[in-house]
Amino acid sequence: MQTWVDTDAQGRQYLVRTGTGVVTAVVPVGIVGPDDDHASYRVEIYCDAPHGRPGAIRYSVHPIVPAVSALNRLALEALDQVWPVVWTVEWHRHDWIPEDLPVGALNLVTDAKSILTGLDRVVLPDPVFEDVPEFADLSWRDQL
């Protein structure tokens, strides 16, 4: 997982994180619009543990995405087909939080909203079976 602080056009700081993981839930939240459709969804992403950290500790992010967004459709597809994703989430302070507070001083759960800004499928390369010695047992390949 990578983390950095960025600044918007008005000079306000926001936090950006990106990493890899698996979508574990997509649930409707917020106000119901016309036709009884929700305007937003919360995407839960189980994050791969940061390098050097134990995998037993569960890291997850829960960003919001508009229902009509291509990211929402991609999240639903990733959930349904269970494939790994590369994700990017931005935490922007709520309007009532003073702008002079550094983003590092905020409680991200209560003082900011997390927004899914990037989601893409992790494409794994096909295994390469070249230059394998003739004496190697490759019968396991038939099970792929």
C-alpha positions as CSV (number, residue, x, y, z in Angstrom):
1,M,0.0,0.0,0.0
2,Q,1.3,3.5,-0.8
3,T,0.1,6.7,0.9
4,W,0.7,10.3,0.2
5,V,-0.9,13.7,0.8
6,D,-2.1,15.8,-2.1
7,T,-3.7,19.3,-2.4
8,D,-6.8,20.2,-4.3
9,A,-7.4,23.4,-6.4
10,Q,-8.5,25.3,-3.3
11,G,-5.3,24.4,-1.4
12,R,-6.9,21.9,0.9
13,Q,-5.0,18.7,1.8
14,Y,-6.4,15.3,1.2
15,L,-5.0,11.8,1.7
16,V,-4.5,9.3,-1.1
17,R,-3.9,5.6,-0.7
18,T,-3.4,2.9,-3.3
19,G,-2.8,-0.8,-3.1
20,T,-4.0,-4.2,-4.2
21,G,-6.7,-6.4,-2.7
22,V,-10.0,-8.1,-3.3
23,V,-13.5,-6.6,-3.3
24,T,-15.4,-8.3,-0.5
25,A,-18.7,-6.3,-0.5
26,V,-20.7,-3.7,-2.5
27,V,-23.6,-2.3,-0.5
28,P,-26.0,0.6,-1.1
29,V,-25.8,3.6,1.2
30,G,-27.2,7.0,1.5
31,I,-30.3,8.6,0.0
32,V,-32.6,6.6,-2.2
33,G,-33.2,8.4,-5.5
34,P,-36.1,8.2,-8.0
35,D,-37.2,4.7,-8.9
36,D,-36.1,3.5,-5.4
37,D,-32.4,3.3,-6.5
38,H,-29.6,4.2,-4.2
39,A,-27.4,7.1,-5.3
40,S,-24.2,5.7,-3.7
41,Y,-22.6,2.4,-2.8
42,R,-19.9,1.5,-0.3
43,V,-17.2,-0.8,-1.7
44,E,-15.4,-2.9,0.8
45,I,-11.9,-3.9,-0.3
46,Y,-9.8,-6.4,1.7
47,C,-6.3,-5.0,1.2
48,D,-3.2,-7.0,0.8
49,A,-1.0,-6.5,3.8
50,P,1.7,-3.9,3.4
51,H,5.2,-5.3,2.7
52,G,6.8,-6.6,5.9
53,R,3.6,-6.6,7.9
54,P,1.9,-9.8,9.0
55,G,-0.9,-11.1,6.8
56,A,-3.0,-12.0,9.9
57,I,-3.9,-8.4,10.4
58,R,-6.9,-7.4,8.3
59,Y,-6.6,-4.2,6.4
60,S,-9.6,-2.9,4.5
61,V,-11.0,0.3,3.0
62,H,-14.6,1.3,2.6
63,P,-14.9,4.0,0.0
64,I,-18.1,5.4,-1.5
65,V,-18.8,5.4,-5.2
66,P,-21.8,6.8,-7.2
67,A,-24.2,4.2,-8.3
68,V,-23.9,5.3,-12.0
69,S,-20.1,5.2,-11.9
70,A,-18.1,2.8,-14.1
71,L,-16.1,2.1,-10.9
72,N,-19.3,0.8,-9.2
73,R,-19.9,-1.6,-12.1
74,L,-16.3,-2.7,-12.0
75,A,-16.5,-3.3,-8.3
76,L,-19.6,-5.4,-8.7
77,E,-17.9,-7.5,-11.4
78,A,-14.8,-7.9,-9.2
79,L,-17.0,-9.1,-6.4
80,D,-18.9,-11.5,-8.5
81,Q,-15.9,-13.0,-10.3
82,V,-13.5,-12.7,-7.3
83,W,-10.5,-11.3,-9.1
84,P,-7.7,-9.1,-7.5
85,V,-7.8,-5.4,-8.0
86,V,-5.6,-2.3,-7.8
87,W,-7.5,0.4,-5.9
88,T,-7.1,4.1,-5.2
89,V,-9.0,5.9,-2.5
90,E,-9.0,9.6,-1.5
91,W,-10.0,10.9,1.9
92,H,-11.4,14.5,1.7
93,R,-12.3,16.4,4.8
94,H,-16.0,17.2,5.5
95,D,-17.1,20.8,4.9
96,W,-17.4,21.5,8.6
97,I,-13.7,20.5,9.3
98,P,-11.4,23.6,9.4
99,E,-9.2,23.9,6.3
100,D,-6.1,24.9,8.3
101,L,-5.9,21.5,10.1
102,P,-3.4,19.2,8.4
103,V,-4.9,16.0,7.0
104,G,-2.6,14.0,9.3
105,A,-4.5,15.5,12.3
106,L,-7.9,14.3,11.1
107,N,-9.7,11.2,12.3
108,L,-10.4,9.7,8.8
109,V,-13.4,7.8,10.0
110,T,-15.3,10.8,11.4
111,D,-13.6,13.9,9.8
112,A,-13.3,12.8,6.2
113,K,-15.2,10.9,3.5
114,S,-13.5,8.2,1.5
115,I,-14.0,8.2,-2.2
116,L,-13.1,5.4,-4.7
117,T,-11.2,7.1,-7.5
118,G,-9.5,4.2,-9.1
119,L,-10.2,0.5,-9.5
120,D,-8.7,-1.9,-12.0
121,R,-8.2,-5.6,-12.5
122,V,-4.8,-7.0,-11.6
123,V,-3.7,-8.8,-14.7
124,L,-1.4,-11.7,-13.9
125,P,0.9,-13.0,-16.7
126,D,0.5,-16.5,-18.0
127,P,3.1,-18.9,-16.6
128,V,6.1,-19.4,-18.8
129,F,7.0,-23.1,-19.5
130,E,10.1,-22.5,-21.6
131,D,13.6,-23.8,-20.8
132,V,12.2,-26.5,-18.4
133,P,14.6,-29.5,-18.2
134,E,13.2,-32.7,-19.8
135,F,13.5,-34.6,-16.6
136,A,11.2,-32.3,-14.7
137,D,7.7,-33.6,-13.9
138,L,5.2,-31.3,-15.6
139,S,2.1,-33.4,-15.2
140,W,0.7,-30.7,-12.9
141,R,0.2,-28.4,-16.0
142,D,-2.6,-30.6,-17.2
143,Q,-4.6,-29.6,-14.1
144,L,-4.6,-25.9,-15.1
